[in-house]
Structures are given as structure tokens and as C-alpha cells.
Amino acid sequence: MRTYLGSATIAAVALTFTGAELAFPSVAASFSLQEASILSINEAYNNGVINAQKLVQLYLNRITAYDLPTGLNLNSIITLNSNALAEAAALDIERSTTGARSLLHGIPIFLKDNIDAFGLPTTGGSVALRGSLPTDDAFVVKQLRDAGAIILGKTNLDEWAHGGAPGGGYSSITGQTLNPYNLNRGPAGSSAGTGAAIAANFAVLGFGSDTGGSIRGPAAANGLVGIKPTLGLASRDGIIPFSLTLDVPGTLARNVTDAAIALGFMTGIDPSDPATAGSAGQFFKDYTPFLTTNALQGARIGVARDFFGGNADIDGTIEAAITTLRSLGAEIVDSIAFPSTVLNTRASIYSTISDTEFKAQLADYLATLPGTTFPKTLADVIAISQSSEVVNSPFPVNPSVLARLLQAEVRGPATNANPEYANALAGRSTIEALTLALFNENDLDAIIYPTSQCPAAPRKGIVDPTYVCSHARSATNIANLTGFPDVQVPAGFTTDGLPIALSFFGRAYSEPALLGYAYAFEQTTNARRPSLLLPALDGETVPVPGPLPIFGAGIAFKFTRRMRRRLSTQLKSR
């Protein structure tokens, strides 16, 4: 069951917009909520067309229509922020008096529900943490709030970010999230609710975590841009850990520019996360200067053929993408084969590291929770998960997740005294060295591959004969085992309308180049399109300048000089 803080429904947190309206003559242009971007929203704010309060209300309207059981019931959201409209009103006043803090001022966002945000529960998708309130913001969340972002709420995820349910997106907190492009399919995981919510146009940006593909799977399944950044580029402080050797926070967006803007607000050195020390001199607070349409000219791009063969539509789309990259000036190196050591050892190395670290690092996180209400160890979590109350509830813990918890519980300590763990860490270092050698020996700027070899999979209990998937290899955990970045961009659709994504994989801290390549490809192909199952609602298109309401709480619109001149000219002509 979803949580609505201070209210049972969205309607209870919505403000009614009242007051006199100034009727200005409309012009031909308009602001559209569907596929709205950071830049288009800022333009609308600066032109007085809309304010943050109105924007939040429009997103809440979509959530009411498409995410709740009373509507389409996409079920992507666990908790809504009941203060979102009030926070938007305060940011509107600030904009009108002292100006915007940044491009994120008044931009609505969602957080995966393993990321701490003060005032909102963090559950990790587990009933064991229902109602758990963190004492402060995660490091990246504080930076986003300081920039003026509005947290609309927390999104569903595969429990503990572990995955397990067919199609992804199931938790014991709120059950199954649906894919906005096909309700019989899952949204992939583990950042499932974040991917579905952003694809459904419930907010501008979504933030998740990635341990073995948890941003990239939802990016591919939901037609989004995803960034799995370099390990250490952004802090993990305040995020429920899975494996700190592998974990990174990242972003999901509907276009490359928005994703690049968001990444700049996530970077920075955090003493609470030692991994970020390695990013000194390597990170940027603004990645948008690297977004150029000629970024691919002269770039050497390798094609990882090891990861084709899952679906003919996907293979064909990626082949067309390769042709596009070549037309944009890239030198295509076809094909690149990962060493057998990387391909054959990575699964066992990944599971040993992640399971071993999860047990210890989860306990570290649980120790930060106040009081004695919540579990303090993995054993406590397992006991709750296996309790008759949970087993017989509408949303029992997924059996695959429970099996993974039990496996982690019997692992040895996450120290070098544990030979299994020490050998896995050594194996991870070997994979990193061999992958870097692959880049160097072929003089590559990036390696491309289909982000997911198969389209979004059917949900549990759904038999869908249109689903075609051969058991092909997935590349995604290589980026986690090496710590290298991986950027996804929409590349097209299957014949039955499911999204396909292209991944750009690079060396550590190569985000500027990868984002440039993704942007050049995006601007040429314009492959993303919104789901036809979630059309625009009445009121989502706002005329420019249109009728401009004056709200009760003393909120005034800040007009640009251009609009003042236009208004003056119009009045004089009457």
C-alpha cells in the first residue's frame, strides 16, 4: 500500500487555485507538460507562463489519472510528498524576489525509495522498513534540494534493489509496477518505479541506484536516457547499500540534456564516502558544454558483438544505430570481443562481492535508524520477511529475493580474512585491468552494445506470445565490476512498440565524451516517443502567455523585459 504523508489521497494535498485572473491576449506558442524538459520549463517560468505550484499540480493530476488504483494504476510511486505544493509555492516566491537558484529551481523529481530524503520514509521496497524516516538527506539529495529541486516522492523498486520478479518492479511495500508502454510487461529493475514514473511524465527527473544494471535496465525498458556514472563520481552516503564496491547513484531522464544537467548537481567530494576522493579534478558541475551535434566526429567506437542475439528487432535497431554513428563521423571498430576471463568469471565474482557486502553494509545502514522499531541486522530482515503476517499479506516477499537474502546471511565477513571474498575482489581487479586493456589496445573512445538484449519482459503470471527473447549475455555488470561509466540513449522501438536503448560504455570519468556521443545520436534520431497509453490530460497545454492567475499567498509572476514590452505594446494598440 502506498503512503501519502498527511493525506489519504493526492486530492487532499492539492491546493485549489483561486483569485482574479489577468486575461492577456494569447500568442501562437504554448507550453506542453508532455515531454517537458528542464529548459522548456525554465523558459516557461521566465516568461511567466507557468509557476512551480501549477507545474506540480499538473504532475499530480497525471499521477491521479495514471498511477493510482482509481486510474490506470501504473503503481510506480510508494510515497508522495504532501508538502510538494507548499514547497513549490515557497520556491515561486523566491524566484520572484531573489531569482532562481539554478536550472533545477522548481523542477519536480522522484527518488528511488532506497535514497534518503528528510521527511519521507525510506523503505528499500521492504515491508521491514515500512515507515522508516531518515534523519537527514542523502548527500546527492541535499545538493538537489539546495539547487531548488522539488521532491515529489519516492518510487517503487525491486526489494533491496535485488531484483527477482519477472519483468522487474515488485516489492513487498506496494507490489508490482507496470510498464507504461505495455501493461503486461514489467519496467525492469531495480530502479523500476523511477523508470516508469519518468517515462509516464510524472516528473522531470528520476534518481536511482545501480549495482549491476539497475538504472540501465529501466532506461531500456522505458525509453529513457540513463547514466550509470563512474564509481566515486557521486556519493552513496544516505543510500541503502547493496555493495559499495559496485554501487553508484545515477539519473533517468527523457532526454540527454536533462540527464547531463542532473549529473552536474550530483557530483562532488563527500567525506562520508571515501570513494568520491578519487573524483578530485575529474568531475564537472556542468556537463552541458560537452553536448554537441558533432561530438562523434573522429571518435573510435567499438561494437561489442558478445551482447547481440537476444531479439531480432533489437539487433536490427542497433545495426541501424551503428550506421547512424558512422554517418555522424564515428570510426566504427567492429567487432570487439571481451576476454573469456571477463565473460566467464564475472557472474560468480559479482554475486560473491555483492552478497558478502550486503550483509555487513545493510547492518551499517540499519544502525543509523533511530529507536528499536526497525530491524538492525539482515537476520532481523529475514525473520520479518518470513513471518506469517508478511507471507500471508497481499505483497509477500518475492521468493527470489528471499533466497538472495538467505544466501547473503550465510556468507563470511567482508574482509580479506574471508578467502572467498578476497579472491572475488582480486577477480574484480582482473576484470577492470582486462577491460581497460581492451580499450587501450583498440584505441577506443567508447564501446557500444544493446543496453538490454531483449525487450521488457512479461510480468509474473502473464503469458505473452509476442515476447521474443533468446538467452543472450548481458553486458551491464561489467560497468559495475570495473567502476566505469555507461550512458544509455533511446534508439528505437520493437515492432510491437517497446523501447530499445543503445549503451555507450567508456573508461573511468569519460562521462563528458559519452554524453556528447549520446547527444549527437539523440539529436539525429529523435527516437524517444511517449507512451500512447498515457496521453496528455486536459489542461496540460498552457498558452503563452495566456491567462495568468494571481494566487492568494502573495505569489506574483516575474515577467521578463520582453514580456513587459509585449504587454505594453498590446495595451497601447487597444
N, C-alpha and C positions, 0 to 999 in steps of 0.2 A: 504494500500500500504506500502510495506516495505521501510525502509530508508537505503541508502548506502552512508555513510558520505564521501563527497568529490568525489563521483563517482556514475554513474548510474548502474553499474554492477560490479560483482566480478572481471571480467577480467580487469577492469580499475585499481583495487588496486593490481593486481598480478604483481610481478616482473618477468622478464624473466631471467632465469639462464643461463649465458654465461661464456665464458672463457675456458681455456685449462682444460683438464681432465687428471689426472694421472691414467693410467689403471693398477691396481693391480690385480693379479690372484684372482679369486673368490674362496670362500670355500663353503662347502655344506650348511651352515646355511643361513638364511635370516631374515630380519625384515619385518613384515607384519603390515600394518596400521589397518586392520580389527581387532577389539577387542584389539588393542594395549593398554597396561596398563602403569601406571606411571613407574613401574620398568623396563618393557621391553623397554620403550622409553629412560630411563636413561642409560640402558645398551648400546643401540644403539648410544646415544650421546657419551658415554665414549669410545666406540670402534671406533668412527669416521665414523660410517656407515651413519649417517644422522645428520642434524643440525635442529635447530628450524625453520629456514627460509623454508627449504624444507618440514618440517612436517606441518607447517601452510599451505603451498601451496597445499599439498596433501588433507588436510581437506577442503580447499576452492574448490578444484576440486570436491569433493564429494557433497558439498553444491550446486555447479553449476549444477551437474547432477541430484540431488535428491530433492533439496528444492525449486528451482526456477520454475516459470511458464514455462520456456523453457525446463524443465526436468520433473521429476516425480511430482514436486510441492507438497512436503510434507507440506510446509508452516509453518515450526516451528520457523523461525527466523524473528524478526521485524527489527533489525538493525545490520549491520555488521560494525566492527571496521576497517576503511580504513587504520589505522596505524599499523595493526597487523603484517604485514610483516616487516615493519621498526622496530617495537619493537622486533620482533624475531631476526633480524639482530644484533641489539644492544646487545641482550642477548647472541647471539653467540660469539660476540667479548669479552664480559665479561667472558664467560665460558673459552675461550681460553687464556685469560690473567690472571685473578684472580681466576678463578674456579667458580663452581656453587654455588648459594646462598643456595639452598635446593633441595629436591627431586622435587619441583614444578618449578624449573628453566627451562623455555622454555616449560612448559606444557600448551596447549591451553584449555581454559574453556569457558563456556557460563553462563550468568546470566539471571535469570528470570527478565522480564522488570518492576519489582517493586523495584529493588535493584539499588541504585545509584552507578554510575561509572563515574568519571570525564571525560568529553569529549564525552560521549554518552548520548543520550536522555533517560529519564525515563518516561514512559507513563502510567504505570499501566494497559496497554491494552486499555486505554480510549482515544478516539479522543479529549477529552477535554484537554489532556496534550500533544498532538502531538507537538514535537519539544522542549519540556521542558528539559533544560540542568541543571543538578545539579552542585553546586559549588564545590563539593568535593566527595570523595569516601565514601561509607558506611564503617563502622568500619571493617567488615569482608572482604570487597573488598580491603581495604588498606593493610590488613595483607596478603591477597593472592598476591597482586601486589608486596609487599615487598619481598615475597618469590620467586618471579620471574615468576609467572603465567602470561600467555598472554590471555587477554580477547578478544575472537574472536567476541563477540557481545552480543546482548540481545534477549531473546526468547519470543515467544508469550505466552499468559496466558489468563485464563478466566478473563474478565474485572474486575478490582479492586480486583482480587482474589476471586470473589464472586461465580463463577460457574453459572449454569443455563442452558446452552446449552446441548442438548442430546449428551452424549459421551464426553463432556468437550472440552475445547480448542478453544473457539470462543471469539474474541474481535472486537471492533469497529475500531481498528487500522489496522488490516491485515486479519480479517476474521477467517476462520476455519483451524486449524491444523489437519492433518490426522494421523492415527495410522500406524507406519511403518510395522506392521505385517499384517494389513488388511485395505486397504484404505477406506473401507466402514464404519469402526469403528472410534471412537474418541480416543484420547490419555489419557483421564481422566484429571481432573483438581484439583487445578488450575495451578499447575506448568507444564502445558501441553506441551508447546513448549520445555521446558528443557528436559522433559522425552523423547519426540520424537526425539530430536536432539542427545541426548546421545545414545539412542537405535540405531539410524541410523549411529552411528560412525562419527558424525560431529565434535567432540571434545572429550577430555578425561574425563572431569568432568563437571557437571552442578550443579548450585546452585539455590535453590528456597526458598519458604516460606511455612509454614504450620500453618493453623488456625483451621482446622477441618478434615484434611486428604489430604491436597494439595500436599504433597510430596508422601504420601503413595499410593494414587490412581494412579498417573503416574508411580510409581515404579511397581505396579502390572500390569498395562495395557501395559507397555512397556518392561517388562522383565528385571528390573533393581534392584540394591541394593539401598535402600533408608534409610536415617537416619533422623528421627524426634527427635531431641535431647531434653534433659531436658530443661524446661523453665529457662533461665538465663545462660545456658552453653555458648551461643553465643549471641553477641549483636544484637539488632534490629535497632540500630542507622543507619539512611540513607536508611531504607526500608519503603516504603509506608505502613502505618499501616492498618490493618483491625481491630484488637482488641489486645491491648498489654497485656491483661490478658491471652490471648490464643496464640498469635503469636510466632513462632520460625523460624529462618532460618535453612536450612538443605541442604543436598547434595544428588545428584543422580549420580550413577556410575555403571559401568558394572561388577565390582567385589568388594568383601568386603574389600580387601586390599586398593584399591584406595579410597573407601569411608572412611576408617579409617584414611588414611593419610590426606585426605582433612579435616576431622573433627578436627584434631590436629592443623591445621592452622586457624580454625575459633574460637577457644576458647580464653578466656581472659577476664579480668575485664575492663569494659568501663565505665568511669564516666558519659557518656551521656546516659547510660542505667542502671538505678539502679538495675534492676533485676539481672545483672551479679555479683553484690556484693555477692550474695548467693553462687556463684560457687567457692569462695576462698577456696583453699585447696581441691577442688573436681574435678578440670579439669586437663587434661593432654595435653601436646603439641605433644605427640606421642602415639597413641593408638595401634600401630602395635605390641608391645610386648605381647599384650593380644590375638593375633591371633594364636591360637594353635589348632592342629587337635584333641587334647584330652580335649578340653575345656568343653565338655558336660559330661565328666565322673563325676558321683555323683551329677549332677545338678538336682534339682527338678523342673520339667516343668509341669505347669498346662495347661489343654486343655479347652478353653472357648467354650463350645458347644452352647452357646447362638447365635453364629455367623456363624453357618453352615446352610446348607439347601438352598442356593441360586442356586447352579448348581451342577449336579452330577459329572461332570469332576473335578471341583474344590474340592468338598468334597472327592472324591477318591484320588486325588493327595495329599491332606493334610493328609488323613489317611495313605498313603504310607510314607509321611514325618514323621509322628509320629513313625512308625515302624523303620525308619532310625535313629531317635533321640534315640530311645530305644537301638538300636544296637550300638550306639556310647557311651553308658554308662549313658544316662539320665534316671532318675526315673520319669516316666510319672504319673501324678496325673489327672485322668480322671473320672468325668469331674468337671470343675469349673464353678459355676453359679454366675453371678454378682447379687447383691441385686436388688430387683424390684425397689427400690428408684432410683438407678443409671440408670436403663434401662428406667424408665417411666418419669423421670424429666429432663433428660439431654438435650433433643431437645429444650424444651422451655427455659431452663437456657442458653444454648448455644446461641440461637437466640437473647435473651434479652441482654446478655452481648455484643455480637459482634455488633449488630445493634446500640446499645446505644453508645458504644465506638467509632465505626467507624465515626459517625458524628463529634464528637469532635476531635478525633485524626487525621482524614483526614485534618481538618482545620489547625491543628498544623503543619502538613507537608506542606500544601499549603502555609502557611505563610513564609516558608523558601525559596520559589521560588522568584527569583528577578523580579522586574518590576511589571507591571499591566496587562500583556498579558494573564496570566493564571488565572483560577478560584481561589477564595480564600475560598469558603465555599462549603458544599455539595449542597446547594440550587443552587449555580452557576453551579455546575457539572450537576445537573438535568436539568437546563434550556438549557444547551448546548446539552445534550443527547436528549431532546425533541424538539429541533429546527428542522424546516423543512429541513434544509441543511443536518442534520445528519439522520433524519428519512428517507429521500429520497436518501440517499447515498448507495453505494454498500454494506456497512457494518453497518447497523443501530445497535443501542444498543439492545442487547438481551432483550426481554420483561421480562424475569425472573429477570435479573439484574436490569432493571429499576424499577421493582416492589420492589425489595430489597432496592434500593436507596430511594424510596418514603417511605417505612416503616421506614427506619433509620431516615429520616428527621423529622418525627413526634414523635420520641422518646424523652423522657425527658432528663435532663442533666445526665452526667456520674459522679454523686456524690451520697453520701448517703442521700441527701435530696430528691432523687427520690426513693420512696419506691419500685417500680418495679425492679429497678436496684440493690438496696441494697439487696432485697430478692434473686435476682439471684446470687449475689456474695456469699451470705450465703449458697445458694444451691450448688454452686460450691465447697465451702469448705466441705460441707457434702459429696459430691461425692468423693473428694480427700480422706477424712477420711475413708469412707466405702471401697474404692478400696485398700487403704493401709492395712486395716484390713483383706481384702481378701487374700493379700499376706502373712501377718503375721500369720493368723490363720491356713493357709495351709502350712506354711513354704516353700513358693515358691521362686525360683530364677528368674523365668520368667513365663509369660503366653503366649501361642501361639494361633493363630487364622488365618484363611484365610484372608489376607490383604483386598481383595475385594471378596465378596461372589459370584459375577458374573463376567464374562469376559468383556472385553472392549465393550461398548455399541455402537450401530449404531449411525451414525451422523444424524443430523436433515434432514428429507426428505428421509432417506434411510430405506427401508423395507427389513430386512434381516431375513428370516425364520430360519436361522441357529442359531440365537441368542436365548439362553435359559436362563431365569433368573426369579426365584421366588423372591418375595419381602421379602428378609431376612434382619435381622438387620445388621447395620454396626457398628463396634467397634471403628472406628477411632477417633471420637471426645472425647472419654474417655481419651485418652492420652493428649489432649489439656486442658480438664477441670481439670485434675489432675496435669498437668505440667510434667508428667512422659515421659520417652523416649520410642521410638518404632522403631525397626530396621527391615527392610524388606529384604528378600533374594529370588531370583528366586527358584521356587520349581518344575516347570514343565510346560506343555502346555495342553490346551484342545485338543480334538480330531480334531478340525479344525484349530489348530496351533496358538492359542492365549495364551499369557503368564499367568502364575499363580504364586502368591507370598505367602510366609509364613511370618507372623509377629512374632517377639519376643518383648514382652511388659514387662517392668520392673519398679522397683522403681526408684525414682529420682537419677540421677547420676550413674546409673548402666550400662552406655554405655560400659565400658570395658568388662563386662560379656556378655552383649547382642551381641557385635561384635564378641566375641570369639565363642559363640554358632552359630552365623550365618556363621562364617568362617568354623567351623568344618563341618557344614551341607553342605556348598557350596563345600568344597574340596572333600567330599564323593560323592555328587550327580552330580556336574558339570551340573546343569540343564539349565543354560542360553545358548542360541544359537542366532546368529544374524538372522535378517530377510532375507529370500530368495528374497524379493522384491528389496533389495538394495545391490546387490553383489559388490565384490571388483572391482575397476576400474583398467585399465592398469596403471602400474607404482606404485601401492600401495605395491608391494612386492619388497624390496630392498635387493640385495645380500650383504652378509657380507664377507669381507669388500667391495667388489665390486668396480666399478669405482667411485672415489671420486672427485667431482667437486671442483674447486677452484673458489670462487666467487669474483666479481670485487671489492667490497667495502673493500678489505683487510681482508676478513674473512678467517681465517685458521682453519683447524681442529686440535683439540687437541688429539693426539694419546696417548694411554696408553703404558706403558713399554712393555706389552705383544705384542701389535701390532707392535711396533718398532722392537722387537726381531724377530717376524714373518717375517716382511718385509726384515730385514737384511738377514735372512736365505734364503728367496726366491731369493734375488738378488745374493747371493753367489752361489746358485745352478745353475744359468744360464750359 
